[in-house]
Amino acid sequence: MMNGAAPFRSHLMQQFAASARTQSRPPVALFSFGSESSSINNTNDDESTARRVRYQQSAHTPRPTLPPQSLSSADSLSSIRDASFRRRHISSSSTKLSSIDEGSSTNEINEVQRGHISTELPISPTAIHFQQLISSRRTVSNFLSIPPSSSSNVTSDDTKQVLLDAIKRGVECASTAPNHRITEPTTFYRIVSPSKVYDQLLDIAHEVTLKRLRDNKLCGEEACQSEANRKREKWARIPAFVVATVSGMYDQSDDTFGSFAELPYVAPGSVRQLEDYASACASVQNLLLSLHSEGLATKWATGPVVRTNAFRDLIRCQKDDMVVGLIMIGWPKRTPKLRRRRQVDGDVLRDVVE
């Protein structure tokens, strides 16, 4: 039988009650499930005391945190920017829980709300920083070939090495993306300026643009040349590119097409191909976030340039390799604001209810 002075039969609940009274900041506020005259039992049991000590020691164990990063507050979510901790409440009904002062008595707690347990779960600085990092990433279209704060004595070789190292670290993160049956289908091809391959990529972008404009008769010859030159000049301001491919697809090449003609799109068809393509996309997102964490801007492109024989010959991929995207990498000239058509609550995120 349960003692009339003890609202809880469970030793665990008695332990929580004792811990709440002894800690300077109670981790758990307990509300009685019994009558108004019921109070939390102050157990003197040796076993409960030992458990309380172990709980207090584990609760005060320091957690590792990441070093602070200089992210723009304008880019972070307001819920992350405005508070370093969030409160989560576990409740048996939809009634809003109230905060309890440290010195509140048992009767005061009972008056606030009866029949609920409210617990505060602090979010670590590591989690907050990681969420800030993800939410502040943007797709950038205008790049700088050198960091904006660089001194005049920074050479192209210095910049190239920075990019090479950052991309390598990004691909290490990308390789941790989930993939079914450990197929590891994604391959990355790195192209960094200055190099011969980099110049060849710019030439391909120029020729593909020129052919597309001519074939579609979108403008006169002079205007077509001007637009193709503008394309090349814009890409020349991008200091690095990474091509992501996924293997095991249907044959993506066609020798009947010219070097700069856009090849037909051959989509994944089997379950295995769809899973591998999804894995490759997850890998690309990991790469983008890793580069963003180091202050580098990116754009994930899938235009006609990557679907040509000339481009495929440049990176020397296999016939069953599908190009998932051409990742443009550099320093942002300006960072666009977040634009969203859908709200998270009730639209992007929907609760499944009975």
VOLUMGU-866506 format. One record per residue (C-alpha): residue number from 1; x, y, z. Coordinates in pm, 1 decimal, decimal comma, always signed. Each point is the difference from the previous one (the first is absolute). Last residue first. Example, Ala and Ser with C-alpha at 12.3 -4.5 7.8 and 13.67 -1.06 7.14 Angstrom:
<pts>
PT   nr         x         y         z
PT    2   +1367,0    -106,0    +714,0
PT    1    -137,0    -344,0     +66,0
</pts>
This chain:
<pts>
PT   nr         x         y         z
PT  354    -614,4   +1047,9   -3548,5
PT  353    +282,9    +247,2     -36,2
PT  352    +300,7     +34,9    -227,3
PT  351    +161,0    +332,8     +71,8
PT  350     +98,3    +207,2    -299,2
PT  349    +330,3    +173,7     -59,2
PT  348     +41,4    +172,2    -338,0
PT  347    -355,0    +132,3     +31,1
PT  346    -136,8      +7,8    +355,7
PT  345    +306,0    +160,2    +150,4
PT  344    +277,8     +51,0    -253,3
PT  343    -147,8    +272,7    -217,5
PT  342     +20,2     -33,6    -375,8
PT  341    +114,8    +246,4    -263,4
PT  340    +335,6     +75,8    +157,3
PT  339    +267,2    +248,7     -97,7
PT  338    +308,2     +27,9    +218,0
PT  337    +205,9    +307,0     -75,3
PT  336    +272,2      -2,2    -263,1
PT  335    +369,7      +6,9     +92,5
PT  334    +217,3    +245,8    -185,0
PT  333    +333,8     -37,6    -173,4
PT  332     +19,4    -341,9    +159,8
PT  331    +335,9    -179,5      +4,8
PT  330     +38,1    -290,1    -238,9
PT  329    -145,0    -335,4     -99,2
PT  328    -223,7    -109,2    -288,5
PT  327    -133,0    -354,4     +44,2
PT  326     -82,7    -174,0    -328,0
PT  325    -276,5    -247,7     +66,9
PT  324    -126,4    -356,0     +10,3
PT  323    +189,9    -102,2    -312,1
PT  322    -101,1    -358,5     -78,5
PT  321    +275,8    -257,3     -30,4
PT  320     -99,4    -302,6    -212,0
PT  319    +225,1    +106,2    -287,7
PT  318    +295,8     +49,4    +234,4
PT  317    +142,7    +339,5     +89,8
PT  316    +298,6    +156,1    -168,9
PT  315     -47,7    +348,6    +154,2
PT  314     +56,1    +172,3    -334,7
PT  313    -159,0    -277,7    -207,1
PT  312    -323,1     +43,9    +195,4
PT  311      +8,0    +374,7     -61,7
PT  310     +60,6     -40,3    -373,4
PT  309    -266,3    -268,2     -28,8
PT  308    -258,2    +242,0    +136,8
PT  307    -239,8     -11,6    +294,0
PT  306    +211,2    +202,2    +245,1
PT  305     -22,7    +313,7    -214,9
PT  304    -379,9     -25,7     -33,8
PT  303     -66,5    +114,9    +358,2
PT  302     +19,4    -194,0    +326,8
PT  301    +161,8    +257,8    +230,1
PT  300     +45,1     -16,1    +379,9
PT  299    +132,9    +340,6    +102,4
PT  298    +251,4     +53,3    +278,1
PT  297    +144,0    +259,2    +234,3
PT  296    +308,5     -55,5    +213,9
PT  295     +22,7    +126,0    +359,2
PT  294    +146,5    -317,9    +148,9
PT  293    -334,3    -125,0    +134,9
PT  292    -146,5     +63,4    -345,1
PT  291    +247,0    -246,1    -150,4
PT  290    -113,0    -269,1    +244,2
PT  289    -364,8     +82,1     -61,4
PT  288     +34,1     -27,4    -377,5
PT  287    +187,6    -330,5     +26,1
PT  286    -263,8    -149,3    +229,7
PT  285    -267,3    +110,2    -247,2
PT  284    +189,2    -169,7    -283,5
PT  283     +17,6    -325,9    +194,5
PT  282    -376,6      +6,6     +60,0
PT  281     -49,6     +43,1    -374,9
PT  280    +227,7    -298,5     -65,9
PT  279    -199,4    -211,8    +244,4
PT  278    -323,6     +91,6    -177,8
PT  277    +157,6    -105,7    -330,0
PT  276    +109,2    -329,1    +155,9
PT  275    -350,7     -68,6    +130,4
PT  274    -155,1     +83,9    -336,4
PT  273    +246,3    -225,4    -180,6
PT  272     -69,7    -290,0    +237,5
PT  271    -375,0     +41,4     -42,5
PT  270     +40,1     -10,4    -376,6
PT  269     -51,7    +273,1    -258,6
PT  268    +239,4    +287,5     +60,4
PT  267     -61,4    +266,6    -265,3
PT  266    +163,9     +20,1    -342,8
PT  265      -8,2    +362,9    -118,6
PT  264     +82,7     +25,2    -366,8
PT  263    +343,1    +153,3     -73,6
PT  262     +43,8    +373,3     -55,1
PT  261    +216,5     +64,8    -303,2
PT  260    +353,5    +125,5     +64,0
PT  259    +202,7    -301,9    -111,6
PT  258    -242,4    -112,4    -268,1
PT  257    -270,2    -259,1     +55,2
PT  256     +10,5    -343,2    -162,6
PT  255    +255,6    -110,5    +258,9
PT  254    -265,0     -18,6    +271,1
PT  253     +97,9      -6,6    +368,6
PT  252    -210,9     -57,5    +312,2
PT  251     -21,1    -379,9     -11,8
PT  250    -237,6     -97,3    +281,3
PT  249    +119,2     +71,0    +354,0
PT  248    +246,2    -199,3    +211,2
PT  247    +213,2    +294,8    +105,1
PT  246     -90,2    +339,0    +146,2
PT  245    +190,8    +311,7     -99,9
PT  244     +91,6    +320,9    +183,0
PT  243    +208,3    +261,3    -182,7
PT  242    +190,0    +250,3    +214,5
PT  241     +90,6    +344,7    -127,3
PT  240    +247,0    +261,6    +120,4
PT  239    +100,4    +364,9     -44,3
PT  238    -331,4    +134,2    -134,2
PT  237     +73,0    +335,0    -165,2
PT  236     +78,2    -180,0    -326,6
PT  235    -356,7    -133,6      +3,5
PT  234    -132,2    +352,6     -45,1
PT  233    +249,4     +74,2    -279,0
PT  232     -99,4    -317,0    -184,3
PT  231    -368,7     +79,1     +23,0
PT  230     +57,5    +356,5    -117,7
PT  229    +189,6    -133,7    -299,7
PT  228    -294,5    -226,0     -86,9
PT  227    -239,2    +295,7     +30,7
PT  226    +212,9    +216,6    -228,5
PT  225     +37,9    -274,9    -258,3
PT  224    -376,9     -54,3      -5,8
PT  223     -60,5    +374,8     -30,1
PT  222    +230,9     +18,2    -300,1
PT  221    -159,2    -302,7    -161,5
PT  220    -356,2    +121,3     +48,9
PT  219    -218,2    -110,6    +288,3
PT  218    -208,3    -286,3    +140,5
PT  217     +29,4    -205,9    -315,2
PT  216     -39,5    -319,6    +205,9
PT  215    +293,0    -164,9    -173,1
PT  214    +211,8    +315,9     +12,6
PT  213     -60,1     +65,7    +367,5
PT  212     +66,2    -362,8     +94,9
PT  211    +314,4     -10,4    -211,6
PT  210    +143,7    +315,4    +159,3
PT  209     -75,8    -117,0    +352,3
PT  208    +160,7    -339,5     -60,5
PT  207    +305,9    +166,0    -156,1
PT  206     +58,7    +245,8    +286,4
PT  205     -54,4    -259,1    +276,1
PT  204    +237,6    -235,2    -182,0
PT  203    +264,8    +271,9     -21,9
PT  202     -33,0     +70,4    +372,4
PT  201     +47,4    -371,1     +72,7
PT  200    +311,7      -4,8    -217,6
PT  199    +145,4    +288,0    +200,1
PT  198     -52,4    -195,5    +323,7
PT  197    +157,2    -310,1    -155,0
PT  196    +311,9    +201,4     -80,9
PT  195     +32,6    +121,8    +357,4
PT  194     -28,8    +318,5    +204,0
PT  193    -258,4     -50,4    +137,3
PT  192    -143,8    -312,4    +163,5
PT  191    -183,2    -300,8    -143,0
PT  190     -88,5    -283,0    +240,8
PT  189    -192,5    -309,3    -112,0
PT  188    -222,0    -165,4    +263,0
PT  187    -126,7    -358,1      -8,4
PT  186    -323,6    -127,4    +154,5
PT  185    -115,5    -363,2      -2,9
PT  184    +112,1    -110,0    +347,3
PT  183    -196,5    -327,5     -36,6
PT  182      -8,8     -51,2    +376,3
PT  181    -318,4    -210,0     -19,3
PT  180    -208,1    +317,5     -17,9
PT  179    +192,0    +325,3     +17,8
PT  178      +9,4    +248,8    +286,1
PT  177    +225,1    +304,1     -36,2
PT  176    +341,9     -39,1    +165,4
PT  175    +186,3     +50,8    -328,4
PT  174    -117,6    +360,0     -16,3
PT  173    +187,8     +86,5    +319,1
PT  172    +327,2    -126,8    -148,3
PT  171     -98,4    +179,1    -320,0
PT  170     -21,1    +325,6    +191,5
PT  169    +342,3     -48,1    +156,8
PT  168    +144,8     -54,2    -345,5
PT  167    -183,4    +303,5    -133,1
PT  166    +143,6    +218,8    +276,6
PT  165    +354,3    -123,2     -65,8
PT  164     -15,8     +61,7    -374,3
PT  163    -163,2    +338,5     +51,0
PT  162    +267,6    +122,6    +239,9
PT  161    +269,5    -134,8    -229,7
PT  160    -144,3    +188,4    -296,3
PT  159     -17,1    +325,6    +194,1
PT  158    +366,4     -21,7     +91,0
PT  157     +92,7     -89,8    -358,5
PT  156    -198,1    +297,4    -126,0
PT  155    +214,2    +224,5    +217,8
PT  154     -97,0    +200,2    +309,1
PT  153    +224,6    +310,3     +11,9
PT  152    -290,4    +243,8     -37,2
PT  151    -152,0     -95,4    +334,4
PT  150    -307,6    -218,7     +18,3
PT  149    -318,3    +128,8    +163,0
PT  148    -225,5     -73,3    -297,8
PT  147    +135,5    -354,9     -35,4
PT  146    +122,2     -61,9    -355,2
PT  145    -182,1    -103,5    -319,9
PT  144    -314,8    +188,1    +100,8
PT  143    -335,6    -151,3     -86,3
PT  142    -345,8    +105,6    -115,2
PT  141    -259,3    -277,4     -21,8
PT  140     -23,5    -103,5    +364,7
PT  139    -231,8    -269,2    +137,9
PT  138     -42,0     +65,8    +372,1
PT  137    +110,1    -163,4    +325,8
PT  136    -121,8    +175,8    +317,5
PT  135    -241,8    -272,1    +114,2
PT  134    +264,5    -272,8      -0,9
PT  133    +258,6    +197,4    +195,1
PT  132    -249,4    +128,5    +252,3
PT  131    -116,4    -356,8     +64,0
PT  130    +359,4    -107,9     +61,3
PT  129     +62,0    +295,9    +230,3
PT  128    -308,7     -77,5    +205,8
PT  127     +88,4    -367,6     +23,0
PT  126    +354,0     +70,4    +119,9
PT  125    -123,4    +267,6    +240,1
PT  124    -199,8    -277,8    +171,3
PT  123    -378,9      +3,5      +6,8
PT  122    -127,4      -3,0    +357,5
PT  121    -275,5    -252,3     +82,4
PT  120    -237,3    +144,3    +258,8
PT  119    -255,1    -244,9    +139,8
PT  118    -363,5     +51,9     +90,7
PT  117    -192,6    -286,9    +161,7
PT  116    -376,1     +37,4      +8,9
PT  115    -292,8    -107,6    +224,3
PT  114     -94,4    +327,6    +160,8
PT  113    +101,7    +339,9    -110,1
PT  112     +98,9    +325,7    +163,4
PT  111    -188,3     -77,7    +321,7
PT  110    +187,9    -325,4     +51,1
PT  109    +329,4    +180,2     -41,1
PT  108    -104,8    +256,2    +257,5
PT  107     -95,6    -282,0    +238,2
PT  106    +340,5    -164,4     -48,0
PT  105    +180,5    +323,1     +72,3
PT  104    +162,8    +220,3    -260,4
PT  103    +355,3    +110,9     +78,5
PT  102    +148,6     -81,9    -336,9
PT  101    -278,8    +177,1    -182,3
PT  100    -230,1    -210,8    -213,0
PT   99     -70,8     +77,1    -362,3
PT   98    -348,8     -72,1    -127,6
PT   97    -118,6    -285,0    -217,4
PT   96    -250,4     +60,3    -277,4
PT   95    -296,8    -238,3     +11,6
PT   94      +1,7    -246,6    -291,3
PT   93      +1,7    -304,0    +229,5
PT   92    +244,3    -259,8    +137,7
PT   91    +290,7    +241,6     -26,1
PT   90    +368,8     -16,5     -82,4
PT   89    +131,2    +349,9     -44,5
PT   88    +293,6    +104,5    -207,5
PT   87    +175,8    +323,1     +80,4
PT   86    +245,1    +148,7    -243,5
PT   85    +340,7    +136,9     +94,6
PT   84    +234,4    +251,6    -153,4
PT   83    -287,5    +225,4     -96,1
PT   82     -67,7    +280,3    -249,4
PT   81    +230,9    -116,2    -276,0
PT   80    -115,0    -361,9      -6,7
PT   79    -371,5     +80,2     -14,9
PT   78     +70,7    +283,9    -238,5
PT   77    +168,3    -235,4    -242,3
PT   76    +345,6    +112,4    -101,6
PT   75     +78,0    +207,0    -307,0
PT   74     -36,1    +341,3    +160,0
PT   73    +226,2    -111,7    +282,8
PT   72    +283,8     -36,8    -245,4
PT   71    +225,3    -290,6     +90,1
PT   70    +337,1     +46,7    +169,6
PT   69     +61,9    -343,6    +145,4
PT   68     +37,6     -97,1    +365,9
PT   67    +213,1    -308,3     +72,9
PT   66    -206,9    -319,7     +19,0
PT   65    -113,8    -132,1    +334,7
PT   64     +81,7    -305,3    +209,9
PT   63    -238,6     -71,2    +286,9
PT   62     +80,6     +59,7    +368,6
PT   61    -129,6    -259,5    +250,3
PT   60    -239,3    +177,7    +231,7
PT   59    -299,2    -225,3     -62,8
PT   58    +212,5    -313,3     +40,8
PT   57    +114,3    +102,7    +347,2
PT   56    -347,9    +101,8    +105,7
PT   55    -146,6    -331,3    -116,9
PT   54    +266,0    -201,9    +180,5
PT   53     -67,4    +190,9    +322,0
PT   52    -373,3     -50,5     -35,0
PT   51     +44,2    -373,2     -54,3
PT   50    +204,3     -26,1    +316,3
PT   49    -264,0    +188,3    +194,4
PT   48    -274,7    -222,3    -135,5
PT   47    +190,0    -310,3    +108,9
PT   46     +60,7    +140,3    +344,5
PT   45    -369,8     +72,6     +54,5
PT   44     -54,5    +337,7    +153,8
PT   43    -299,5     +77,7    -214,2
PT   42    -145,6    +350,6      +2,6
PT   41    -340,6     -86,0    -141,6
PT   40    -151,8    +261,7    -220,9
PT   39    -321,5    +133,2    +150,6
PT   38    -364,2    -102,0     -10,7
PT   37    -252,5    +241,0    +144,7
PT   36    -120,4     +98,5    -343,4
PT   35     -77,3    -364,2     -81,6
PT   34    +221,1    -225,6    -210,4
PT   33    +179,3     +37,0    -335,0
PT   32    +240,2    +251,0    +151,4
PT   31    +197,1    +226,8    -230,8
PT   30    +374,6     -44,1     -29,3
PT   29    +240,0    +255,9    -137,6
PT   28    +305,5    -169,0    -148,7
PT   27    +354,4    +124,7     -45,3
PT   26     -26,9    +212,4    +315,1
PT   25    +251,9    +282,8     -11,5
PT   24    +189,4     +22,7    +333,6
PT   23     -48,0    -373,8     +46,5
PT   22    -126,9    -151,7    +327,6
PT   21    -375,8     +30,2     -36,9
PT   20     -21,8    -120,5    -360,4
PT   19    +233,9    -289,4     +75,7
PT   18    -231,5    -129,0    +272,1
PT   17    -299,3      +8,7    -234,6
PT   16    +194,1    -170,8    -275,2
PT   15    +107,2    -276,8    +239,7
PT   14    -359,8     -49,1    +116,5
PT   13    -100,0     -34,8    -367,1
PT   12    +268,9    -265,2     -49,0
PT   11     -97,2    -185,7    +319,2
PT   10    -348,3     -43,3    -147,7
PT    9    -299,1      +4,8    +234,3
PT    8     -42,9    +374,8     -30,5
PT    7    -219,2    +239,3    +200,1
PT    6    +162,0    -104,0    +327,6
PT    5    -171,9    +116,7    +316,1
PT    4    -281,5    -252,1     -38,7
PT    3    +250,9    -285,3     -29,0
PT    2     -66,6    -215,9    -303,1
PT    1    -110,7    -355,2     +70,7
</pts>
